[in-house]
Amino acid sequence: MPVPVPRQRAIPAAESGQAGLPQQARSTSDSGLTLLVIEDDPTGAFTVPEMLDAEGKRIRIRTARNLTEAERLLTDDVHCILLDLDLELPGRPATPGTGTGSTQSTSTGPGLGTGSATATGHGLDTLRNVLRIAPRHAVLALAGQADAERAAEAVRVGAQDYLFRDELDGRLLSRAIRFAVERKRADTAQYKLAESRLRAQENARLERGLLPTPLLHGSDLRFAARYRPGRSRALLGGDFYDTVRTPDGTVHAMIGDVCGHGPDEAALGVELRIAWRALTLAGLCGDELLSTLQQVLEHERDNEEIFATLCTVDIAPDGRRAGLCLAGHPAPLIVRPGRPAQLLPYDDNGPALGLLPRARWPRRQVELGGSWSLMLYTDGLIEGRVGAGTQRLGQDGMVEMINRQLIQGLGGEELLEAAVAQVRELNGGELTDDVAVLLLDRGR
C-alpha cells in the first residue's frame, strides 16, 4: 500500500525561476528536482509520498489528471514524469480484466479512468503520447504487480524505468527519479553524439564529392594539389581549384578564393568552380570567361560585399607558352631546370570578381619553356605569420622557402606537402585561412 501522505499542490512554472530555460542548461543542484505525476484515481487512494533528493532538498511534485493537464504543466523545469499506465486516452474506455489487481471499473470521463487491463497495449499508447509531448524528459512507468509484462514493455517503448504501485515509498521513488533523470541525460548525450557523427560523415562524403577531379586525359602534364580548409572539422573552404584539357589539347588551370572561409563561402566556391569548368569546356577564355564568372558571383552571393579572387592559366598544346589572367589574385610561381623559382609577371592585374561592375581582365602571354613546374596557390599560403610577431610570410618569403625545398630535391606531391607543413610551422600552429596549392609539371 502507498504511504498515505497528502498530495502536494501543483507548483506553477513561474515559481521555479527556471521557466523558459532549456532542460540541458538547467542545474538540478541549484533548483532541485521536479516530478510531474500523471494519474487519475477517483477514490483518492493513490498518494505520492514526500521525497528528498540526494542533497536533502524536497522534490517538488505537480499532478495532472490527464494528458491535457500534463502538457500544460510540462515546463522546462520539470525533470521527470511518473505515468500511471492505467490512465486512459481520451475517448478510450477501460478494458475489464485483472491487470493491476485494482477494482474493475469503467472510465470516469474523457482522458480519465482507472480500470484494469489485460491487453499489453493498454496504457502503452498513453505512454507513447507522453513520450511524444515530452521527448526531453525522463519518464517512469507506474503499474501493478500483476502487470510486470506491461511494465517491462513500457521500458522497451521508451520509459527509463518502471515501478510497482504496491511497493512505492518515498525512498524508492526519489532514487528512481534520480536514476531516471541521469539515464535520460546519458541517452540524450549518446543520441546527440551518434547524430553528430552521422552528420559529420554525411558532410565529409558531400565535401569529398565536391572536390574536383582533374580532366587531363591525353596530356603529358603531371598534376598535384593540396587543400587545407581553415574551418575546423571541414574538408572544404572558400578556396577552389580545377584543371581540364579541352579537345584542342590546351590545358586550363584555375585557382580562386572567396572572401571568408565558412560553409556559405565554400558553397559559392564550388558554384564558381563548376561554372568555370562548364564555360571553359564551352570554349570561353580570358576576359570573356571572367566577365561571365563575375555575373555568376553577383547572382549567387548573399550580399554585395562578397568577392572572389581568381587566377587562370591556359597552357598551349605544345606546353611552351601560356595565357595568364589575374583577378586580384597572387601570381603563380614557376620553376625551370637550373634556375631558382620566380613569380610570373603580375603587373597587369585585374580586380577581384565582384568589386567593379564593368571590370576587364587582360590576358597576358608568358613563355614557359620546354621543362617547368607551375605552382598556383591561394593567399592562405603567404599570409601566415612568421614567428611570434606580426610579420607575414608574403610572396617573397614563399619563393625563398620553395627554393630551399627545391635544393633539398623535393618536387611534386612532396614539395606541396613540405610547403604547407612549413607554412604551418612558421605560423606557430594551424592557419586560420584556407590554403589551396596546385602544381603542374612538364618534363622535356
N, C-alpha and C positions, 0 to 999 in steps of 0.2 A: 504494500500500500504506500502511496506517496506521503511525504511528510506534510501534515496539514498546516502549512504556513500560508497566510493570506497572500493573494496575488498582488504584486506591486503594480502601481499605476503606470500607464504608458508615459514615457518621457518625450516631450516634443523635441524635434530636431534642433530647434533654436537653443534649447537648454544645454546642449552638449558642447557648444562653442566650436564645433568642428564641421558644421553644415557647409556643404559646397566644396570641401576638400576631398581630393581623390583618396580612395582607401589606401593605395600604395604609399602615399605621402604621410599618412597618419601614424602617430606613435601611440601604441596601446599603453605604454608605460606612463605616458603623460595624462591620458584621458580615461584609462581603464577600459574594460570590455563591456560591450552592449550586446544583449541577446534579444532577438525577436522571436517570440513564441507564436506559432500559427496553429491554433486548435480551437475546437468548439465543443464544450461539454455542458449541455443544458442542465445537468444535475448539479454542477458546481463541485463535483468530487475531485476533479483534477486541479492540482495546485502546483506552483513552481516554488521550490524551496529557495530561501535566501542563500546567496553564494558569494564567496570571496575569491578573487584571483590570486595568482602566485605572490603578489606583493601586498596582499591583505586588503585590497580595495574592493568595495562592493561591486559585483557585476550587475549592471543596470538591466532591467527587463522591460520590454514592450510586448504587448499582446495584441493579436489580431484574430478575429473570428472567421475570416475568410480571406481569399486572395486579394480582393479589392482593398480591404483594410490593410493587408500586408504591404501591398505595393505603395500605399500612401505613407506608411511608416518606415519604408525601406530607404532610409537616407544613408549617406556615406559614412556616418559614424556608427552604423550597425556592423558588428564583426561576424556574428554567427546567427543562424536561423535554426530553430528547433521546430520541425514539422511533424505534426501528428498524421500518420499515414491513413487514419480513418477519416480525415477531412474530405468532404465530398466536393467535387467540381460543381459549379452552378448547373442546375437542370439535370443532375445525375443522381438518382435515388440510391440509397444504401442497399447493398446486396445482403440478404439474410444469410446467416451462417454462424459459424463458431470461431471466426478467425482470431479475435482478440480476447475472447473469454468474457467480454462485457455483455450486458443485457441487450438482446436484439431490439432494434427499433428502426424506424424509417427516418428519412431525412426530415429535419425540422424546418427546412426552407431552403431557398436558393443559396448555394455556397456553404451550407451548414450540414451537420449530420455526424452522428457517432455510431452508426450501425456497424455491425461486424461484417466481415467479408471472407469468403473462401477463395475468391479468384486472386491469383498472384498479381494481376494487373491493376486491381483495385488499390487506389492510393498512389500508385506509381505515376499515373497520369497527372495527379496533383503535384507530385514531386517534380515531374518534367516541367510543369508550368512554373514552379518556383525557381528551378534552375534557369529557365528562360528569362525571367524578370530579374533574377539576381545572379548573373554569371560570375561576379567577382566576390561573392560571399561564401563563407563556409556554411555547409548545411548538415545538420544532424537529423536522422530519421527516428521517430518515436513509434514503437509498436508494442504489441502484447507478446507474452512468452510463447503463445501458440503460433505466432506469426514470424518465426525465425527465418523461414524461407523468404518471405516477402521482405523482411528487413535486410537480409543479405543481398537480395536483388536490388534494393534501393542503393546500396553502395556501388553495385555494378552500373547502375543508371547514372550515378554522379554524386551521391551524397558522400561526405567524408567519413561518416561512421553512423552506427545505429545504437539505440538504447532501448531497453525493455522498460515498459511503464511500471511494472511491479517492483523493479529493482532501483528505481530512481531515488536518489538522495542528493543533497547539496554538494557533498564532496565529489561523488562520481560525476555529476553533471558539470561542475566547474572544471574538473580535469578534462572531461571530454570536449568542452568548449575550447580550452586552450590548445589541446592537441589538434582539433579540427581546424582552428584558425591557422596554426603553423603548417599543417598539412596542405591546406588550401594555398597558402603563400608559396610553399615549395612546389606544388603542382603548377601554379601560375608562372613561377620563375622558370621552371623546366619547359613549359609550353612556349614561353616567350623566347627562351634560348633556342629551342628547336625551330621556331618560326623565323628567328633571326638568321640561323644557319641556312635554312632553305632559301630565304630571300637573298642572302649573300651568294649562294650557289647559283641562283637564277640570274642575279646581276652579273656574276662572273661569266656565265655562259653567254649572256647577251652582249657583254662588252667584248668578249673574245670574238664573237661573230661580227662585231662592228670594226674590228681592226682589219686593215687592208691586206689583201693577198696580191703581191706584185704580179703584173701580167707582162712577163719578159720572154715569152716563148719565142725562140729563134734568134735571140740576142746573145752576143758573146760577153755582155757586161755581167759582172758579179754584183749581187745585191746583199746588203746587210743593214739592219736597223736595230735601234734600242729605244725603248719607250719607258719613261718613269713618271707616272702622274703625281702631282703634288698633293692631291686629295687623298686623305687616309683611307685605306682599305678599298681603293678603287683601282681598276685596270685601265681606265680611260679618263683623260682630262680634256682641256681645251685645245691641246696641240693635236695636229693631224698631219698625215703624210700619205703619199701614194706614188706609184710608179707603173706606167703602162707603155707598151710598144704598139704603135699604130701600124696598119698594113704596109705603109711605105718604108718601114724599117726605122723610123725615128723613135727614140726612147724619150719619153716625157717623165720628168720627176717633179714633185711638188712637196713643199713642207709649209705649214702655216700654224698660226697661233691666234685663237680667240681670246680677247682680254678676259681675265678671270680664269678660274680652274674648278668651277663647280659642275654639277650634273647638267645644268642648262647650257653652259658653255661647251661641255662635252657633246651634247646632242647637236648643237649648232655646228661644231667642228665636223661631226660625221656628215651632216647635211651638205656642208661646203665641199668635203672630200668627194662625196658621191656625185655632186653636181660637177665638180672639176673633171672627174673621170668620164662622165657622160659627155660633157662638152668637148673634151679632148678627143675622145673616140669619134665625135661628130665632125672633127676637123678644125675646131677653133683653136687659136693660139694667140699669145701675146696680149695686146691691148683689148682686142675683141673678147677674148676669154675672160680677162679680169673684169671688164666692164659688166659682163653678164653675171659673173660671180658676185659683184657688188649688188646687183639687183636682187639676187637670191638672199644675200645677207640682209639687205634693207627690209625685205619682205618677211623673213623668218625671225629676226631678232626681237627681243622683248621690249627694248627701249632704244632710243636714238643714240645713246652713249656707247653702245656696244660696237666694237670694231674688230677687225682681224688683220694681222699682217700675213704676207704670203711671199714665197719665193718659188718661181717656176723656172725650170731648165728644160729645153728641148734639144737633145743631142742628135746630130745628123747621123744618117745610116752608116757613114764611114767612121764615126766616132772621133773625128779630129777637131770638130768645132761644135759650138752650141749657141743657142739663143738664151739670154738671161733676162728675166723680168723680176723686179723687186718692188713690192708694195709695202713699204715701211718695215721691211724685214732685213735682218743682218745678212751680209753677202756670204755665199758659200766659200769653203776653203778647198784649195786644190793642191795636190801633191804630185810632183813629177820626179822621175828617177834622177838621183844625183843632185837634186835641188831641194832646199827647205820648203816647207809648206808656206803658202801665202794665200791671202784673200783675193777673190776675183774682184774686178773693178766694181765699185758701188757708188760712184759719184753721180750717176744719172738714175736716181731712185724716185719712184712714185710714192704717193701717200698710201697709208693703210686703207684697206677696204672699209667703207662706211663712214669715212671722215668728210670727204668732199663729194658732192652730188654729181659733178661732171668732170671727175678726175681722168687723167690719162696716164698710161703706164708704158713708157718706151721699152722696146725690146732691143737689147744690146748684144751684138755678135762678139763672141770670145773664142780665141784659139785654145784648144786643149792639148793638142799634140798626139803622138802615137800611143803613148802609155801614160796613164794617170789614175789618180784616185780623187773623187769629188765628194766632199762631205757637206751635206746640208744639215742645219741644226736650228733649234728654236732658242730664244733668248734665255730660257731656263738654264742652258749650259754655260752662259757667260755672266749671268747676274748673281751667281753665288758669291758669298763673301770669301775673302782671303784672310784667315786668321780671325782674331777677336775684334778687330776694328771695323770700320765702315767701308774699307776698300773692297771693290768688286773685282772679279777676275777679268772681265772685259774681253774684247776680241783679241787684243794684243797678247794678253795673258794666256788665252786659249791657244793661239798659234804657237807660242813658246812651249806650252805643255804638250801639244801634239808633236812638235819637233823632237822633244826629249823622248817621247814614246816611240817615235819612228827610229831614232838612233838605237833604241833597245830591240829593234827588229819586229815591232808589233805591226799588225795590219789586219784588215777585215774585221771580223767579229771581235777578235782580241783587242784591237785598237779602240773600238767603240766601248767595249766593256771597261777597259782601263780608263778611258777618258771620263765616263760617267762616274766611276768609282773615285777617281782622284778629285773631281769637282766636289763630290760629296765630302770627301775627307778634308779638303781645303775649307769647306764651309763649316766644318765642325759638327756635322750631323746632317739629317735629312734636309733636302732642298724643299722650300715652300712652293716653288713654281713647278709647273710641268716641264719635263725635258723630253725632247724627241730628237734623235740623230739618225740620219740616213746616209749610207755610204755606197757609192757606185765605183767599181774598179774596172779598168780596161787594161789588159796586157798588150804587149807589142803584137 
